[in-house]
Protein backbone atom coordinates (compact mmCIF):
# COMPACT_ATOMS: atom_id res chain seq x y z
CA UNK A 1 0.00 0.00 0.00
CA UNK A 2 1.43 3.37 -0.96
CA UNK A 3 0.76 6.20 1.44
CA UNK A 4 0.21 9.50 -0.36
CA UNK A 5 2.97 12.03 0.28
CA UNK A 6 5.15 9.57 2.21
CA UNK A 7 7.58 8.46 -0.46
CA UNK A 8 11.33 8.28 0.16
CA UNK A 9 11.04 9.49 3.75
CA UNK A 10 9.35 12.77 2.89
CA UNK A 11 7.15 14.44 5.50
CA UNK A 12 3.39 14.00 5.54
CA UNK A 13 2.04 17.44 4.74
CA UNK A 14 -1.67 16.85 5.38
CA UNK A 15 -2.48 14.25 8.03
CA UNK A 16 -6.23 14.90 7.67
CA UNK A 17 -6.06 14.00 3.97
CA UNK A 18 -4.18 10.79 4.79
CA UNK A 19 -6.96 9.72 7.15
CA UNK A 20 -9.60 10.52 4.53
CA UNK A 21 -7.67 8.37 2.02
CA UNK A 22 -8.00 5.49 4.47
CA UNK A 23 -11.75 6.16 4.68
CA UNK A 24 -11.62 7.59 8.19
CA UNK A 25 -13.95 10.42 9.24
CA UNK A 26 -12.03 12.92 11.36
CA UNK A 27 -13.95 15.01 13.88
CA UNK A 28 -12.51 17.91 15.85
CA UNK A 29 -14.52 17.93 19.05
CA UNK A 30 -15.26 21.06 21.02
CA UNK A 31 -15.22 18.92 24.17
CA UNK A 32 -12.41 19.91 26.49
CA UNK A 33 -10.90 16.89 28.18
CA UNK A 34 -8.09 16.74 30.65
CA UNK A 35 -7.00 13.25 29.68
CA UNK A 36 -8.71 11.78 26.60
CA UNK A 37 -6.95 13.33 23.64
CA UNK A 38 -8.30 11.01 20.97
CA UNK A 39 -11.02 8.43 20.45
CA UNK A 40 -11.05 6.01 17.54
CA UNK A 41 -13.76 3.59 16.56
CA UNK A 42 -14.90 1.40 13.73
CA UNK A 43 -17.64 -1.09 12.95
CA UNK A 44 -17.30 -3.71 10.27
CA UNK A 45 -19.11 -2.64 7.13
CA UNK A 46 -20.00 0.78 8.55
CA UNK A 47 -16.76 2.76 8.66
CA UNK A 48 -14.27 4.36 10.97
CA UNK A 49 -14.14 7.67 12.82
CA UNK A 50 -11.59 9.54 14.89
CA UNK A 51 -12.50 12.22 17.40
CA UNK A 52 -9.83 14.67 18.52
CA UNK A 53 -10.78 16.27 21.84
CA UNK A 54 -9.51 19.67 22.92
CA UNK A 55 -6.61 19.31 25.31
CA UNK A 56 -3.50 21.41 25.79
CA UNK A 57 -1.60 18.86 23.67
CA UNK A 58 -4.08 18.67 20.79
CA UNK A 59 -4.26 22.47 20.65
CA UNK A 60 -0.71 22.33 19.27
CA UNK A 61 -0.34 21.44 15.57
CA UNK A 62 2.18 18.68 16.32
CA UNK A 63 0.00 17.22 19.10
CA UNK A 64 -3.09 17.09 16.89
CA UNK A 65 -1.08 15.47 14.08
CA UNK A 66 0.34 12.85 16.43
CA UNK A 67 -3.01 11.95 18.01
CA UNK A 68 -4.68 11.73 14.58
CA UNK A 69 -2.04 9.30 13.34
CA UNK A 70 -2.05 7.40 16.65
CA UNK A 71 -5.77 6.85 16.03
CA UNK A 72 -5.02 5.58 12.52
CA UNK A 73 -2.54 3.16 14.08
CA UNK A 74 -5.28 1.78 16.32
CA UNK A 75 -7.67 1.46 13.40
CA UNK A 76 -5.11 -0.41 11.29
CA UNK A 77 -3.61 -2.66 13.97
CA UNK A 78 -6.10 -3.28 16.78
CA UNK A 79 -8.38 -6.29 16.76
CA UNK A 80 -12.10 -6.16 16.11
CA UNK A 81 -14.31 -7.77 18.71
CA UNK A 82 -17.83 -8.69 17.69
CA UNK A 83 -17.48 -6.48 14.62
CA UNK A 84 -16.35 -3.35 16.47
CA UNK A 85 -13.15 -1.65 17.45
CA UNK A 86 -12.61 1.15 19.93
CA UNK A 87 -9.55 2.89 21.31
CA UNK A 88 -8.67 6.04 23.21
CA UNK A 89 -5.55 7.98 24.02
CA UNK A 90 -5.95 8.13 27.76
CA UNK A 91 -4.09 6.95 30.86
CA UNK A 92 -6.39 3.95 31.28
CA UNK A 93 -5.87 2.66 27.71
CA UNK A 94 -4.30 -0.75 27.21
CA UNK A 95 -0.57 -0.07 27.60
CA UNK A 96 0.64 -2.32 24.77
CA UNK A 97 -1.81 -0.98 22.20
CA UNK A 98 -1.05 2.57 23.31
CA UNK A 99 2.71 2.02 22.88
CA UNK A 100 2.19 0.30 19.53
CA UNK A 101 -0.01 3.10 18.18
CA UNK A 102 2.48 5.69 19.44
CA UNK A 103 5.36 3.90 17.72
CA UNK A 104 3.26 3.72 14.55
CA UNK A 105 2.56 7.47 14.71
CA UNK A 106 6.22 8.32 15.31
CA UNK A 107 7.38 6.22 12.34
CA UNK A 108 4.57 7.45 10.09
CA UNK A 109 5.31 11.12 10.83
CA UNK A 110 9.09 10.85 11.23
CA UNK A 111 10.25 7.95 9.03
CA UNK A 112 13.46 6.18 10.03
CA UNK A 113 14.51 6.26 6.39
CA UNK A 114 14.71 10.06 6.53
CA UNK A 115 16.50 10.08 9.88
CA UNK A 116 19.18 7.61 8.86
CA UNK A 117 19.67 9.51 5.60
CA UNK A 118 20.22 12.79 7.50
CA UNK A 119 22.41 11.39 10.30
CA UNK A 120 26.10 12.07 9.72
CA UNK A 121 27.19 10.48 13.00
CA UNK A 122 25.89 9.44 16.39
CA UNK A 123 24.19 12.46 18.02
CA UNK A 124 24.50 14.60 14.88
CA UNK A 125 20.70 14.96 14.79
CA UNK A 126 20.77 16.16 18.43
CA UNK A 127 22.53 19.40 17.54
CA UNK A 128 20.07 22.17 18.49
CA UNK A 129 19.68 23.65 15.01
CA UNK A 130 19.39 20.21 13.40
CA UNK A 131 16.88 18.97 15.98
CA UNK A 132 14.72 22.08 15.51
CA UNK A 133 14.79 21.51 11.75
CA UNK A 134 13.53 17.96 12.30
CA UNK A 135 10.67 19.23 14.48
CA UNK A 136 9.69 21.85 11.91
CA UNK A 137 10.14 19.69 8.80
CA UNK A 138 8.18 16.71 10.07
CA UNK A 139 5.66 18.51 12.28
CA UNK A 140 6.37 16.48 15.40
CA UNK A 141 6.97 17.41 19.02
CA UNK A 142 10.24 17.18 20.90
CA UNK A 143 9.29 14.10 22.92
CA UNK A 144 8.24 12.16 19.82
CA UNK A 145 11.38 13.12 17.93
CA UNK A 146 13.79 12.50 20.81
CA UNK A 147 12.35 9.08 21.66
CA UNK A 148 12.25 8.09 17.99
CA UNK A 149 15.91 9.08 17.53
CA UNK A 150 16.78 7.10 20.67
CA UNK A 151 14.78 4.06 19.57
CA UNK A 152 16.54 4.11 16.18
CA UNK A 153 20.01 4.15 17.74
CA UNK A 154 20.81 7.69 16.60
CA UNK A 155 21.45 9.08 20.10
CA UNK A 156 24.35 8.02 22.31
CA UNK A 157 22.44 7.98 25.59
CA UNK A 158 19.16 8.48 27.34
CA UNK A 159 20.72 11.62 28.85
CA UNK A 160 21.02 13.15 25.35
CA UNK A 161 17.39 12.16 24.67
CA UNK A 162 16.17 13.66 27.93
CA UNK A 163 18.16 16.86 27.36
CA UNK A 164 16.46 17.32 23.98
CA UNK A 165 13.05 16.83 25.56
CA UNK A 166 13.82 19.24 28.41
CA UNK A 167 15.23 21.88 26.08
CA UNK A 168 12.67 21.76 23.27
CA UNK A 169 9.40 20.64 24.89
CA UNK A 170 8.81 24.01 26.46
CA UNK A 171 9.36 25.86 23.20
CA UNK A 172 5.92 26.94 21.97
CA UNK A 173 5.65 24.20 19.36
C-alpha positions as CSV (number, residue, x, y, z in Angstrom):
1,X,0.0,0.0,0.0
2,X,1.4,3.4,-1.0
3,X,0.8,6.2,1.4
4,X,0.2,9.5,-0.4
5,X,3.0,12.0,0.3
6,X,5.2,9.6,2.2
7,X,7.6,8.5,-0.5
8,X,11.3,8.3,0.2
9,X,11.0,9.5,3.8
10,X,9.3,12.8,2.9
11,X,7.2,14.4,5.5
12,X,3.4,14.0,5.5
13,X,2.0,17.4,4.7
14,X,-1.7,16.9,5.4
15,X,-2.5,14.3,8.0
16,X,-6.2,14.9,7.7
17,X,-6.1,14.0,4.0
18,X,-4.2,10.8,4.8
19,X,-7.0,9.7,7.2
20,X,-9.6,10.5,4.5
21,X,-7.7,8.4,2.0
22,X,-8.0,5.5,4.5
23,X,-11.7,6.2,4.7
24,X,-11.6,7.6,8.2
25,X,-13.9,10.4,9.2
26,X,-12.0,12.9,11.4
27,X,-14.0,15.0,13.9
28,X,-12.5,17.9,15.9
29,X,-14.5,17.9,19.1
30,X,-15.3,21.1,21.0
31,X,-15.2,18.9,24.2
32,X,-12.4,19.9,26.5
33,X,-10.9,16.9,28.2
34,X,-8.1,16.7,30.7
35,X,-7.0,13.2,29.7
36,X,-8.7,11.8,26.6
37,X,-6.9,13.3,23.6
38,X,-8.3,11.0,21.0
39,X,-11.0,8.4,20.5
40,X,-11.1,6.0,17.5
41,X,-13.8,3.6,16.6
42,X,-14.9,1.4,13.7
43,X,-17.6,-1.1,13.0
44,X,-17.3,-3.7,10.3
45,X,-19.1,-2.6,7.1
46,X,-20.0,0.8,8.5
47,X,-16.8,2.8,8.7
48,X,-14.3,4.4,11.0
49,X,-14.1,7.7,12.8
50,X,-11.6,9.5,14.9
51,X,-12.5,12.2,17.4
52,X,-9.8,14.7,18.5
53,X,-10.8,16.3,21.8
54,X,-9.5,19.7,22.9
55,X,-6.6,19.3,25.3
56,X,-3.5,21.4,25.8
57,X,-1.6,18.9,23.7
58,X,-4.1,18.7,20.8
59,X,-4.3,22.5,20.6
60,X,-0.7,22.3,19.3
61,X,-0.3,21.4,15.6
62,X,2.2,18.7,16.3
63,X,0.0,17.2,19.1
64,X,-3.1,17.1,16.9
65,X,-1.1,15.5,14.1
66,X,0.3,12.9,16.4
67,X,-3.0,12.0,18.0
68,X,-4.7,11.7,14.6
69,X,-2.0,9.3,13.3
70,X,-2.1,7.4,16.7
71,X,-5.8,6.8,16.0
72,X,-5.0,5.6,12.5
73,X,-2.5,3.2,14.1
74,X,-5.3,1.8,16.3
75,X,-7.7,1.5,13.4
76,X,-5.1,-0.4,11.3
77,X,-3.6,-2.7,14.0
78,X,-6.1,-3.3,16.8
79,X,-8.4,-6.3,16.8
80,X,-12.1,-6.2,16.1
81,X,-14.3,-7.8,18.7
82,X,-17.8,-8.7,17.7
83,X,-17.5,-6.5,14.6
84,X,-16.4,-3.4,16.5
85,X,-13.1,-1.7,17.5
86,X,-12.6,1.2,19.9
87,X,-9.6,2.9,21.3
88,X,-8.7,6.0,23.2
89,X,-5.6,8.0,24.0
90,X,-5.9,8.1,27.8
91,X,-4.1,6.9,30.9
92,X,-6.4,3.9,31.3
93,X,-5.9,2.7,27.7
94,X,-4.3,-0.8,27.2
95,X,-0.6,-0.1,27.6
96,X,0.6,-2.3,24.8
97,X,-1.8,-1.0,22.2
98,X,-1.1,2.6,23.3
99,X,2.7,2.0,22.9
100,X,2.2,0.3,19.5
101,X,0.0,3.1,18.2
102,X,2.5,5.7,19.4
103,X,5.4,3.9,17.7
104,X,3.3,3.7,14.5
105,X,2.6,7.5,14.7
106,X,6.2,8.3,15.3
107,X,7.4,6.2,12.3
108,X,4.6,7.5,10.1
109,X,5.3,11.1,10.8
110,X,9.1,10.8,11.2
111,X,10.3,8.0,9.0
112,X,13.5,6.2,10.0
113,X,14.5,6.3,6.4
114,X,14.7,10.1,6.5
115,X,16.5,10.1,9.9
116,X,19.2,7.6,8.9
117,X,19.7,9.5,5.6
118,X,20.2,12.8,7.5
119,X,22.4,11.4,10.3
120,X,26.1,12.1,9.7
121,X,27.2,10.5,13.0
122,X,25.9,9.4,16.4
123,X,24.2,12.5,18.0
124,X,24.5,14.6,14.9
125,X,20.7,15.0,14.8
126,X,20.8,16.2,18.4
127,X,22.5,19.4,17.5
128,X,20.1,22.2,18.5
129,X,19.7,23.7,15.0
130,X,19.4,20.2,13.4
131,X,16.9,19.0,16.0
132,X,14.7,22.1,15.5
133,X,14.8,21.5,11.8
134,X,13.5,18.0,12.3
135,X,10.7,19.2,14.5
136,X,9.7,21.9,11.9
137,X,10.1,19.7,8.8
138,X,8.2,16.7,10.1
139,X,5.7,18.5,12.3
140,X,6.4,16.5,15.4
141,X,7.0,17.4,19.0
142,X,10.2,17.2,20.9
143,X,9.3,14.1,22.9
144,X,8.2,12.2,19.8
145,X,11.4,13.1,17.9
146,X,13.8,12.5,20.8
147,X,12.4,9.1,21.7
148,X,12.2,8.1,18.0
149,X,15.9,9.1,17.5
150,X,16.8,7.1,20.7
151,X,14.8,4.1,19.6
152,X,16.5,4.1,16.2
153,X,20.0,4.1,17.7
154,X,20.8,7.7,16.6
155,X,21.5,9.1,20.1
156,X,24.3,8.0,22.3
157,X,22.4,8.0,25.6
158,X,19.2,8.5,27.3
159,X,20.7,11.6,28.8
160,X,21.0,13.2,25.4
161,X,17.4,12.2,24.7
162,X,16.2,13.7,27.9
163,X,18.2,16.9,27.4
164,X,16.5,17.3,24.0
165,X,13.0,16.8,25.6
166,X,13.8,19.2,28.4
167,X,15.2,21.9,26.1
168,X,12.7,21.8,23.3
169,X,9.4,20.6,24.9
170,X,8.8,24.0,26.5
171,X,9.4,25.9,23.2
172,X,5.9,26.9,22.0
173,X,5.6,24.2,19.4
